[in-house]
Amino acid sequence: MAHETAIGHLPNPVDLDLQGLDMAPGAIDELLNVNPRLWQEEFAGIERYFSEFGDRVPASLRGELKGALARVQSSQA
């Protein structure tokens, strides 16, 4: 199963088969954590990358980025 987050669906930690992995306690929770501030920084980097291509970036791709940013920002409220 998965749960919905601001960046999409992520698996529930209990649903992952982690047998044989040498992981520190809490590592999986940290890996699956959605930090809005970090994602805003990531989206800003993607926007800078898109700007290198100007009008050649499809509007739908820019729309997806804008929507993702809005979801992350609203998750902080």
C-alpha distance (Angstrom), angle and dihedral (degrees) to the residues before:
residue distance angle dihedral
M1 . . .
A2 3.78 . .
H3 3.77 136.9 .
E4 3.77 126.9 -140.4
T5 3.80 119.6 -109.6
A6 3.78 134.4 173.3
I7 3.82 89.5 -90.7
G8 3.79 97.7 42.9
H9 3.78 137.6 -82.9
L10 3.80 119.0 -23.3
P11 3.79 127.6 -174.0
N12 3.77 121.3 -106.1
P13 3.82 109.0 -112.3
V14 3.81 92.1 -127.0
D15 3.81 89.7 58.6
L16 3.81 94.4 58.3
D17 3.80 121.7 93.4
L18 3.77 102.3 -132.2
Q19 3.80 96.9 165.1
G20 3.78 112.3 140.3
L21 3.78 94.3 19.3
D22 3.77 118.1 119.6
M23 3.78 100.0 -142.8
A24 3.78 129.0 161.4
P25 3.80 116.1 -117.2
G26 3.79 109.6 -84.7
A27 3.81 93.9 15.9
I28 3.80 94.6 117.6
D29 3.81 91.0 49.6
E30 3.80 89.8 52.0
L31 3.81 91.6 47.9
L32 3.80 91.9 51.7
N33 3.80 95.6 42.4
V34 3.80 116.0 116.4
N35 3.80 108.4 -145.0
P36 3.83 107.1 -168.2
R37 3.83 93.9 -157.8
L38 3.80 92.2 54.2
W39 3.79 92.0 46.1
Q40 3.81 91.0 51.0
E41 3.80 88.1 54.2
E42 3.81 90.0 48.4
F43 3.80 92.0 50.3
A44 3.82 90.4 49.1
G45 3.81 88.2 55.1
I46 3.79 90.9 49.7
E47 3.80 90.0 50.5
R48 3.84 90.2 52.1
Y49 3.80 88.7 50.4
F50 3.80 91.6 49.5
S51 3.81 89.7 50.9
E52 3.81 88.8 63.4
F53 3.80 87.8 67.2
G54 3.80 98.4 43.6
D55 3.78 115.2 -169.1
R56 3.80 92.2 -3.6
V57 3.82 91.0 81.8
P58 3.81 107.3 94.8
A59 3.79 114.9 -111.9
S60 3.80 89.3 -128.1
L61 3.81 90.4 59.7
R62 3.78 91.7 49.6
G63 3.81 88.0 47.6
E64 3.80 91.6 53.8
L65 3.80 90.4 51.3
K66 3.80 91.7 48.4
G67 3.81 91.2 49.3
A68 3.79 92.9 48.1
L69 3.79 91.1 50.2
A70 3.81 90.8 49.7
R71 3.82 91.0 50.9
V72 3.80 91.8 49.9
Q73 3.80 92.2 47.2
S74 3.81 92.3 48.9
S75 3.81 90.9 49.8
Q76 3.80 88.6 64.4
A77 3.80 92.7 59.6
